[in-house]
Amino acid sequence: MMASSIFRRWAVLSLLNFVILALVGVLLRYKIILPLPGVHQKNLLHGHSHFAFSGWVGMALFTGITWVIYRYNGGLDLKKYNRLFWLGQLSAFGMLLTFPFMGYKWPSISFSTLSVLFSYLLAYRVWVDAGKGSLPRPVMLWFRAAVVMLVLSTFGTFFLAWLMMQKGYSQELYIGSVYFFLHFQYNGWFLFAILGFFYCFLSYIPYQAGCYSRSQVFWLLVTASLPAYFLSALWMRLPGWMYWTAVLAGMLQLAALYYFTLTLLRCVRGTRAAVSPFVKWLWGFALLAFVLKILMQALSVIPSITHFAFGFRPIVIGYLHMVLLGLVSFFIMGFFVQVKLIRLDTSLGRTGMILFIAGVSLMEALLMLQGLYSIWFMAIPKASHVLFVFSLLIFVGLLFLLLGQRRRHPPGIAEY
């Protein structure tokens, strides 16, 4: 099988996983407003979140990273990566099919452990292969940092498993271990991988040669990655040194945002001509979500804001969805479209993308508004019903986009 066919198949299967994830999201929203006999909301939520990380984002990042490395290292053994891909798929679907029906029992824990094994094997392969061939050094650094953060995130999983075997464990330690996992997934593995994609894209821009090689953004975010965990733990009674470490992390991330903005301004002439209209929309929204993410984390160190940021569930849910959908998913979809792993040359596919963008944008706007209303202990009338409609819109959009991939295309390696 040609390399282009392998990458495209992986991308389409990742998109299929996203469609399934969206369908589970619809069921979750439906159960909030109407009874759904036989469905345990908390267990279904566990299956949804695990599949979001491993089935959609994990497999999509696997596909993108392997595609980039292959472009610079034609001797890459894709058979090993193909086996690894299916191992990841097995663990992801195993969690999806066990967590909703039994929660944390030995079958779901076994598939979770298999997912950790997949993470370690992927980290090893990427670390080794990213150093071969002619992969630009900035891209290599982003990818290697990403898989290191992936491995670090699993420590939170192991600590959580140990904690659940104890009797009378602290609720703070339980939530802290969950946030440890989420932090190194969201702010490490996900973020560093998509920045690797972006800097790889910039390396092809014919204008402002060298603008992609700025290293300040990388070193600032890497330096902030460990202390930034305390930004996710400000709701705890932290000692003074931990609080000021969190403040320092917020400042480092703001500095990284400043240098990233300089990079964008320097390269904007080339990027405008190099991307399609859909990609501009997707990456534009992703950039907005990235800016909001950095600003919200920095502002969360202010004690009066800390109470609101962590004390109201709608704000937390809105933030997590903003990063997962608005930043990570929008950027990945834009990248796949840009390199032609996902095609938009059918009306069905284009319609699906429009519905997907609209659904996510409307949902995020309402989630954020819902979070603001909760600060004043107010509720938006019929918000749950409207969110259900928006989740259905996302599902239909992704389904159309997936069905739009059925058209056969001539073989060949995707180009920028």
TITOR-703626 format. One line per 10 residues: number of its first residue (from 0); their letters; for each residue x, y, z of C-alpha. Coordinates in steps of 0.02 Angstrom, whole numbers. Last residue first. Example, Ala and Ser with C-alpha at 12.3 -4.5 7.8 and 13.67 -1.06 7.14 Angstrom:
BEGIN
1) SA) 684/-53/357 | 615/-225/390 $
END
This chain:
BEGIN
415) YEAIGPPHRR) 68/1099/59 | 86/928/-19 | -3/762/4 | 94/613/-62 | 13/540/-215 | -130/431/-270 | -278/500/-369 | -435/523/-266 | -587/414/-239 | -742/496/-167 $
405) RQGLLLFLLG) -789/425/2 | -719/574/98 | -882/672/87 | -963/543/200 | -843/594/338 | -881/779/315 | -1066/744/316 | -1046/646/478 | -940/785/553 | -1073/914/514 $
395) VFILLSFVFL) -1213/802/579 | -1121/774/743 | -1080/958/766 | -1262/1007/732 | -1321/876/857 | -1206/954/987 | -1282/1125/945 | -1460/1057/966 | -1414/977/1134 | -1335/1141/1188 $
385) VHSAKPIAMF) -1501/1228/1148 | -1597/1104/1256 | -1474/1122/1400 | -1485/1312/1389 | -1676/1308/1400 | -1676/1472/1498 | -1501/1535/1540 | -1474/1516/1726 | -1421/1645/1854 | -1312/1621/2007 $
375) WISYLGQLML) -1218/1783/1969 | -1060/1684/1928 | -1171/1555/1841 | -1216/1683/1708 | -1033/1699/1659 | -1016/1510/1641 | -1175/1499/1537 | -1106/1635/1424 | -947/1533/1403 | -1047/1376/1365 $
365) LAEMLSVGAI) -1160/1473/1245 | -1014/1544/1146 | -928/1374/1144 | -1084/1288/1078 | -1110/1419/942 | -930/1406/882 | -930/1215/888 | -1092/1202/790 | -1045/1334/661 | -875/1256/626 $
355) FLIMGTRGLS) -953/1082/610 | -1097/1144/501 | -975/1231/383 | -863/1077/378 | -1010/965/337 | -1068/1078/197 | -892/1073/123 | -889/883/132 | -1061/864/55 | -1019/988/-83 $
345) TDLRILKVQV) -867/883/-128 | -686/941/-145 | -659/963/41 | -533/825/68 | -453/768/231 | -273/708/214 | -255/853/93 | -108/939/182 | -213/1094/218 | -370/994/257 $
335) FFGMIFFSVL) -278/889/385 | -199/1045/460 | -366/1134/472 | -445/984/556 | -300/975/680 | -314/1162/716 | -501/1157/745 | -485/1003/856 | -346/1073/966 | -398/1254/990 $
325) GLLVMHLYGI) -587/1271/984 | -631/1089/1018 | -513/1031/1156 | -464/1204/1218 | -637/1281/1216 | -714/1120/1281 | -601/1123/1434 | -637/1307/1465 | -825/1289/1448 | -827/1140/1565 $
315) VIPRFGFAFH) -725/1235/1696 | -837/1389/1680 | -996/1283/1689 | -928/1198/1848 | -914/1358/1949 | -788/1364/2091 | -630/1344/1988 | -625/1502/1883 | -743/1601/1996 | -642/1576/2155 $
305) TISPIVSLAQ) -478/1602/2061 | -543/1770/1998 | -539/1853/2170 | -371/1771/2206 | -287/1833/2045 | -190/1681/1984 | -333/1640/1863 | -290/1792/1757 | -138/1705/1682 | -235/1547/1642 $
295) MLIKLVFALL) -375/1647/1562 | -252/1748/1458 | -160/1594/1393 | -322/1503/1350 | -400/1657/1271 | -250/1677/1156 | -254/1493/1107 | -444/1498/1079 | -423/1648/963 | -284/1559/870 $
285) AFGWLWKVFP) -393/1404/848 | -534/1514/782 | -416/1587/652 | -345/1414/616 | -516/1346/570 | -570/1501/474 | -406/1515/379 | -411/1328/344 | -582/1346/265 | -521/1489/155 $
275) SVAARTGRVC) -368/1390/93 | -193/1423/156 | -33/1477/68 | -72/1655/13 | -118/1716/186 | 26/1619/264 | 159/1710/163 | 109/1886/210 | 73/1836/391 | 249/1774/425 $
265) RLLTLTFYYL) 317/1919/527 | 152/1954/610 | 131/1771/656 | 307/1760/728 | 281/1919/828 | 119/1846/897 | 213/1690/951 | 339/1802/1039 | 201/1886/1140 | 111/1722/1175 $
255) AALQLMGALV) 273/1650/1243 | 290/1801/1358 | 113/1771/1420 | 158/1589/1451 | 309/1641/1553 | 200/1760/1655 | 74/1623/1694 | 214/1505/1746 | 286/1639/1863 | 115/1661/1945 $
245) ATWYMWGPLR) 101/1472/1967 | 272/1470/2050 | 210/1613/2160 | 65/1503/2217 | 178/1353/2245 | 299/1456/2351 | 156/1523/2457 | 86/1354/2508 | -67/1295/2411 | -238/1275/2489 $
235) MWLASLFYAP) -314/1197/2333 | -417/1292/2204 | -253/1354/2129 | -216/1178/2070 | -230/1200/1881 | -113/1350/1883 | -1/1239/1991 | 25/1129/1839 | 103/1281/1756 | 261/1245/1857 $
225) LSATVLLWFV) 299/1095/1745 | 256/1170/1575 | 325/1345/1602 | 503/1303/1549 | 435/1209/1398 | 322/1355/1353 | 463/1482/1366 | 586/1370/1275 | 470/1340/1129 | 408/1518/1108 $
215) QSRSYCGAQY) 585/1588/1117 | 651/1470/982 | 610/1571/826 | 645/1457/677 | 481/1489/587 | 531/1664/535 | 682/1592/445 | 636/1647/271 | 518/1795/273 | 419/1736/123 $
205) PIYSLFCYFF) 428/1564/42 | 320/1482/177 | 368/1299/188 | 449/1309/361 | 289/1391/421 | 193/1227/396 | 320/1133/502 | 301/1270/633 | 114/1241/633 | 125/1051/644 $
195) GLIAFLFWGN) 248/1065/789 | 130/1189/871 | -4/1055/853 | 107/929/945 | 158/1052/1082 | -23/1096/1123 | -94/920/1129 | 48/835/1225 | 87/979/1342 | -47/1103/1393 $
185) YQFHLFFYVS) -196/989/1362 | -120/819/1400 | 3/877/1532 | -133/977/1619 | -269/846/1604 | -164/711/1687 | -113/826/1830 | -294/887/1842 | -352/708/1872 | -214/686/2003 $
175) GIYLEQSYGK) -268/846/2091 | -451/792/2090 | -407/632/2183 | -280/717/2296 | -410/847/2346 | -540/712/2377 | -421/631/2502 | -424/443/2508 | -534/353/2633 | -479/178/2587 $
165) QMMLWALFFT) -341/160/2460 | -361/68/2294 | -429/226/2213 | -268/318/2258 | -159/191/2169 | -262/209/2009 | -256/399/2024 | -68/394/2048 | -51/288/1892 | -160/405/1789 $
155) GFTSLVLMVV) -69/560/1851 | 95/478/1801 | 20/451/1628 | 28/639/1595 | 218/634/1604 | 225/513/1457 | 120/628/1348 | 225/777/1404 | 381/687/1342 | 286/649/1182 $
145) AARFWLMVPR) 252/834/1152 | 429/889/1196 | 496/772/1062 | 371/838/935 | 406/1021/973 | 595/997/970 | 589/903/804 | 484/1042/728 | 609/1174/782 | 754/1067/715 $
135) PLSGKGADVW) 682/1049/541 | 661/863/496 | 804/816/380 | 815/629/412 | 827/559/587 | 799/644/754 | 610/635/739 | 629/446/717 | 699/413/890 | 586/526/995 $
125) VRYALLYSFL) 435/482/887 | 461/294/907 | 490/304/1094 | 341/418/1127 | 229/306/1021 | 282/152/1119 | 252/243/1284 | 81/308/1232 | 26/137/1166 | 74/61/1334 $
115) VSLTSFSISP) -33/194/1421 | -179/148/1307 | -155/-35/1353 | -169/16/1536 | -333/104/1497 | -391/-53/1406 | -354/-155/1561 | -440/-26/1674 | -596/-41/1566 | -594/-231/1580 $
105) WKYGMFPFTL) -548/-230/1768 | -687/-114/1822 | -694/76/1827 | -863/112/1748 | -963/-41/1696 | -1070/0/1544 | -1007/170/1487 | -825/125/1530 | -820/-37/1430 | -858/0/1247 $
95) LMGFASLQGL) -769/169/1237 | -620/102/1335 | -598/-44/1215 | -626/73/1069 | -476/178/1123 | -364/29/1169 | -396/-58/1004 | -373/101/903 | -206/136/987 | -148/-41/950 $
85) WFLRNYKKLD) -209/-15/772 | -100/138/753 | 51/48/827 | 35/-89/699 | 30/44/563 | 180/132/640 | 283/-26/633 | 229/-56/453 | 271/125/411 | 457/94/432 $
75) LGGNYRYIVW) 524/268/395 | 648/269/251 | 568/423/175 | 626/528/320 | 579/710/295 | 403/683/230 | 388/530/343 | 414/637/499 | 271/752/450 | 151/609/412 $
65) TIGTFLAMGV) 197/519/573 | 161/675/674 | -5/706/586 | -68/527/604 | -19/509/787 | -96/681/821 | -259/619/744 | -250/455/841 | -228/544/1007 | -354/681/972 $
55) WGSFAFHSHG) -496/566/919 | -486/394/999 | -365/423/1143 | -413/593/1213 | -594/602/1158 | -615/415/1188 | -566/436/1370 | -682/586/1390 | -833/500/1312 | -809/336/1404 $
45) HLLNKQHVGP) -797/428/1570 | -951/530/1526 | -1046/370/1488 | -997/306/1660 | -1058/467/1743 | -1223/469/1647 | -1269/286/1675 | -1376/234/1526 | -1505/97/1553 | -1654/211/1529 $
35) LPLIIKYRLL) -1621/378/1440 | -1725/510/1527 | -1738/681/1444 | -1646/848/1464 | -1476/794/1531 | -1488/625/1443 | -1496/712/1273 | -1334/808/1306 | -1242/648/1349 | -1318/559/1199 $
25) VGVLALIVFN) -1262/702/1084 | -1086/690/1156 | -1086/504/1118 | -1128/549/938 | -987/677/935 | -863/546/992 | -924/428/856 | -898/565/725 | -725/603/797 | -680/419/786 $
15) LLSLVAWRRF) -732/423/603 | -617/573/581 | -474/471/654 | -520/333/531 | -514/461/389 | -342/522/445 | -273/346/463 | -338/300/290 | -260/457/218 | -93/417/296 $
5) ISSAMM) -95/238/231 | -152/288/57 | -14/418/43 | 116/289/95 | 65/172/-46 | 0/0/0 $
END
